[in-house]
Amino acid sequence: MPNLPVKILIVDDHPLVRHGIRSLLETQVSFRVMAEAGNAKEAAGLLEKTAIDLVLLDINMPGTDGIELASRLRARYPWLFIIMLTIHDGDAYIRRAMAAGANGYVIKDAEPQYIFNAIHKVANKITVIPDDFRPETLLTSVERRVLWLTGHREYDTARIAASMGIVEATVNTHRHNIWQKLKSVLPKEQTSNPNLLVILGVEYRQRCPEYPSE
C-alpha cells in the first residue's frame, strides 16, 4: 500500500461532480486529492508532473473515454491504481474496464463509506467489482456450458466431455481459459480458491437453471 495519505487524481468531465467527489474524499485524513482533470489530455499532463497513487476515472468523457484512458495509463504507469467511478453498472462495461487494466469498478451512487473502502482495498492491491457482477459474461458460449456443467455435483471431467461431445483434454483446455479470464477480473482472494470454478458453476446454475444453449 502507498504511504498514507493516498494521493488521488479525479478525472471527470463535469466540474460539479469532481468538486463533489473531492469534498467527499477530503473528509478522510487517509486521502489527499492532488488534482482534478476534465479529460484524458489534462489527466496525462497532470500525471507527468504530479505524484499520484490512485486515479478515480469516469467512463463518459469527450474524446478519449475513461476505458481507453485506463488502458493507456496502465501501459504508461503500471504501478498506478485505477478505479472506474461511473454511472454505468452493466456487466459489459465492467468487463471492458477490467480488461483495460482497472483495479476497481464503483458505481457513483454508492454510499460514501463503500467508496472509501473501495479506495483502501485497491490501494492494498485488492480488486473491487460490484457484488452483482456475473462472471459468466466473460465467457464464450462453449465456456459457459463447461462452467454450468462444472457446477453439477455429479459431473466430473469425463461426464462433462461426454455430455458436450468433446474429449476430456478439451474440457480441461476450456477450464484453463475460463480461469485465465476470471483471474483478470475477480479479486485475488477468490481466484486463489482451487474450488472457484465449482463455486461459480453452482451460482451460475442457480441463476440460469436451463442448460446454456448460446
C-alpha positions as a Python dict, from the first residue, in 0.01 Angstrom:
ca = {
    (1, 'M'): (0, 0, 0),
    (2, 'P'): (131, 351, -74),
    (3, 'N'): (221, 569, 221),
    (4, 'L'): (-79, 748, 367),
    (5, 'P'): (-246, 965, 269),
    (6, 'V'): (-331, 804, -65),
    (7, 'K'): (-265, 1068, -331),
    (8, 'I'): (-560, 1083, -569),
    (9, 'L'): (-634, 1229, -913),
    (10, 'I'): (-1004, 1274, -1003),
    (11, 'V'): (-1084, 1255, -1375),
    (12, 'D'): (-1440, 1353, -1473),
    (13, 'D'): (-1569, 1594, -1736),
    (14, 'H'): (-1828, 1750, -1501),
    (15, 'P'): (-1675, 2012, -1267),
    (16, 'L'): (-1957, 1984, -1014),
    (17, 'V'): (-1911, 1609, -995),
    (18, 'R'): (-1535, 1647, -948),
    (19, 'H'): (-1582, 1902, -674),
    (20, 'G'): (-1841, 1683, -501),
    (21, 'I'): (-1610, 1382, -505),
    (22, 'R'): (-1323, 1597, -383),
    (23, 'S'): (-1529, 1734, -93),
    (24, 'L'): (-1630, 1382, 0),
    (25, 'L'): (-1276, 1243, -7),
    (26, 'E'): (-1133, 1536, 185),
    (27, 'T'): (-1339, 1436, 488),
    (28, 'Q'): (-1095, 1142, 523),
    (29, 'V'): (-745, 1202, 657),
    (30, 'S'): (-617, 895, 471),
    (31, 'F'): (-686, 1056, 131),
    (32, 'R'): (-538, 1361, -36),
    (33, 'V'): (-681, 1487, -364),
    (34, 'M'): (-380, 1616, -553),
    (35, 'A'): (-553, 1733, -871),
    (36, 'E'): (-860, 1720, -1095),
    (37, 'A'): (-886, 1670, -1471),
    (38, 'G'): (-1176, 1704, -1713),
    (39, 'N'): (-1042, 1489, -1995),
    (40, 'A'): (-770, 1243, -2093),
    (41, 'K'): (-526, 1510, -2210),
    (42, 'E'): (-547, 1701, -1882),
    (43, 'A'): (-508, 1380, -1686),
    (44, 'A'): (-198, 1277, -1881),
    (45, 'G'): (-40, 1618, -1825),
    (46, 'L'): (-108, 1611, -1452),
    (47, 'L'): (37, 1263, -1413),
    (48, 'E'): (359, 1378, -1576),
    (49, 'K'): (419, 1640, -1307),
    (50, 'T'): (219, 1529, -1001),
    (51, 'A'): (283, 1241, -762),
    (52, 'I'): (-31, 1029, -784),
    (53, 'D'): (-105, 689, -627),
    (54, 'L'): (-460, 634, -749),
    (55, 'V'): (-689, 767, -1023),
    (56, 'L'): (-1068, 788, -991),
    (57, 'L'): (-1180, 776, -1352),
    (58, 'D'): (-1517, 835, -1516),
    (59, 'I'): (-1611, 648, -1835),
    (60, 'N'): (-1807, 911, -2027),
    (61, 'M'): (-1573, 1189, -2135),
    (62, 'P'): (-1531, 1384, -2459),
    (63, 'G'): (-1264, 1248, -2691),
    (64, 'T'): (-1083, 960, -2524),
    (65, 'D'): (-1324, 782, -2291),
    (66, 'G'): (-1231, 652, -1949),
    (67, 'I'): (-1183, 290, -2052),
    (68, 'E'): (-939, 381, -2328),
    (69, 'L'): (-761, 617, -2089),
    (70, 'A'): (-735, 338, -1832),
    (71, 'S'): (-565, 120, -2093),
    (72, 'R'): (-318, 396, -2177),
    (73, 'L'): (-244, 469, -1812),
    (74, 'R'): (-189, 102, -1734),
    (75, 'A'): (68, 82, -2014),
    (76, 'R'): (241, 407, -1914),
    (77, 'Y'): (218, 372, -1534),
    (78, 'P'): (196, 0, -1446),
    (79, 'W'): (215, 76, -1073),
    (80, 'L'): (-79, 319, -1076),
    (81, 'F'): (-406, 218, -908),
    (82, 'I'): (-714, 287, -1121),
    (83, 'I'): (-1078, 286, -1008),
    (84, 'M'): (-1360, 346, -1253),
    (85, 'L'): (-1617, 568, -1080),
    (86, 'T'): (-1916, 578, -1313),
    (87, 'I'): (-2293, 566, -1357),
    (88, 'H'): (-2272, 255, -1577),
    (89, 'D'): (-2350, -68, -1394),
    (90, 'G'): (-2371, -316, -1683),
    (91, 'D'): (-2151, -626, -1693),
    (92, 'A'): (-2020, -530, -2038),
    (93, 'Y'): (-1876, -204, -1903),
    (94, 'I'): (-1721, -382, -1606),
    (95, 'R'): (-1568, -644, -1831),
    (96, 'R'): (-1418, -381, -2064),
    (97, 'A'): (-1286, -168, -1780),
    (98, 'M'): (-1116, -455, -1602),
    (99, 'A'): (-968, -582, -1929),
    (100, 'A'): (-827, -231, -1982),
    (101, 'G'): (-640, -255, -1653),
    (102, 'A'): (-870, -101, -1393),
    (103, 'N'): (-822, -227, -1037),
    (104, 'G'): (-1173, -145, -927),
    (105, 'Y'): (-1519, -53, -1052),
    (106, 'V'): (-1755, 156, -839),
    (107, 'I'): (-2097, 300, -920),
    (108, 'K'): (-2130, 672, -846),
    (109, 'D'): (-2442, 638, -634),
    (110, 'A'): (-2264, 406, -391),
    (111, 'E'): (-2263, 503, -25),
    (112, 'P'): (-1964, 720, 77),
    (113, 'Q'): (-1828, 450, 306),
    (114, 'Y'): (-1836, 200, 20),
    (115, 'I'): (-1629, 438, -192),
    (116, 'F'): (-1384, 494, 94),
    (117, 'N'): (-1350, 119, 147),
    (118, 'A'): (-1302, 60, -226),
    (119, 'I'): (-1013, 306, -237),
    (120, 'H'): (-848, 145, 64),
    (121, 'K'): (-891, -204, -83),
    (122, 'V'): (-750, -111, -422),
    (123, 'A'): (-459, 69, -257),
    (124, 'N'): (-395, -261, -77),
    (125, 'K'): (-395, -445, -411),
    (126, 'I'): (-743, -594, -366),
    (127, 'T'): (-965, -586, -674),
    (128, 'V'): (-1309, -428, -627),
    (129, 'I'): (-1606, -508, -850),
    (130, 'P'): (-1983, -480, -792),
    (131, 'D'): (-2132, -768, -596),
    (132, 'D'): (-2385, -842, -871),
    (133, 'F'): (-2127, -884, -1148),
    (134, 'R'): (-2187, -1211, -1334),
    (135, 'P'): (-1857, -1385, -1422),
    (136, 'E'): (-2016, -1591, -1699),
    (137, 'T'): (-2048, -1275, -1911),
    (138, 'L'): (-1673, -1300, -1966),
    (139, 'L'): (-1704, -1637, -2137),
    (140, 'T'): (-1783, -1778, -2479),
    (141, 'S'): (-2096, -1990, -2519),
    (142, 'V'): (-1893, -2313, -2501),
    (143, 'E'): (-1708, -2193, -2190),
    (144, 'R'): (-2039, -2106, -2027),
    (145, 'R'): (-2158, -2462, -2087),
    (146, 'V'): (-1842, -2602, -1929),
    (147, 'L'): (-1884, -2374, -1627),
    (148, 'W'): (-2254, -2463, -1595),
    (149, 'L'): (-2181, -2836, -1606),
    (150, 'T'): (-1890, -2795, -1363),
    (151, 'G'): (-2146, -2672, -1110),
    (152, 'H'): (-2333, -3005, -1126),
    (153, 'R'): (-2216, -3220, -836),
    (154, 'E'): (-2249, -3544, -1034),
    (155, 'Y'): (-2048, -3427, -1334),
    (156, 'D'): (-1676, -3496, -1341),
    (157, 'T'): (-1449, -3416, -1635),
    (158, 'A'): (-1535, -3738, -1817),
    (159, 'R'): (-1908, -3684, -1789),
    (160, 'I'): (-1881, -3320, -1897),
    (161, 'A'): (-1684, -3432, -2202),
    (162, 'A'): (-1941, -3697, -2288),
    (163, 'S'): (-2229, -3454, -2240),
    (164, 'M'): (-2071, -3199, -2475),
    (165, 'G'): (-1938, -3447, -2727),
    (166, 'I'): (-1575, -3349, -2676),
    (167, 'V'): (-1269, -3514, -2524),
    (168, 'E'): (-1155, -3461, -2165),
    (169, 'A'): (-846, -3270, -2274),
    (170, 'T'): (-1070, -3014, -2444),
    (171, 'V'): (-1274, -2974, -2126),
    (172, 'N'): (-953, -2902, -1936),
    (173, 'T'): (-847, -2651, -2201),
    (174, 'H'): (-1178, -2469, -2165),
    (175, 'R'): (-1140, -2469, -1787),
    (176, 'H'): (-791, -2322, -1821),
    (177, 'N'): (-924, -2047, -2048),
    (178, 'I'): (-1211, -1976, -1809),
    (179, 'W'): (-965, -1947, -1521),
    (180, 'Q'): (-742, -1706, -1713),
    (181, 'K'): (-1037, -1480, -1794),
    (182, 'L'): (-1160, -1483, -1435),
    (183, 'K'): (-814, -1401, -1300),
    (184, 'S'): (-819, -1073, -1493),
    (185, 'V'): (-1137, -954, -1321),
    (186, 'L'): (-1214, -1127, -993),
    (187, 'P'): (-1042, -1043, -663),
    (188, 'K'): (-727, -1246, -592),
    (189, 'E'): (-877, -1391, -277),
    (190, 'Q'): (-1141, -1557, -495),
    (191, 'T'): (-913, -1679, -773),
    (192, 'S'): (-678, -1832, -516),
    (193, 'N'): (-953, -2078, -421),
    (194, 'P'): (-893, -2408, -608),
    (195, 'N'): (-1268, -2478, -600),
    (196, 'L'): (-1361, -2146, -760),
    (197, 'L'): (-1492, -2293, -1086),
    (198, 'V'): (-1721, -2530, -896),
    (199, 'I'): (-1850, -2247, -678),
    (200, 'L'): (-1913, -2021, -977),
    (201, 'G'): (-2069, -2310, -1165),
    (202, 'V'): (-2315, -2369, -882),
    (203, 'E'): (-2400, -1997, -869),
    (204, 'Y'): (-2445, -1990, -1246),
    (205, 'R'): (-2685, -2286, -1233),
    (206, 'Q'): (-2885, -2112, -963),
    (207, 'R'): (-2922, -1801, -1181),
    (208, 'C'): (-2974, -1998, -1502),
    (209, 'P'): (-3136, -2337, -1436),
    (210, 'E'): (-3160, -2417, -1808),
    (211, 'Y'): (-2857, -2551, -1997),
    (212, 'P'): (-2699, -2252, -2179),
    (213, 'S'): (-2756, -2307, -2550),
    (214, 'E'): (-2599, -1986, -2679),
}
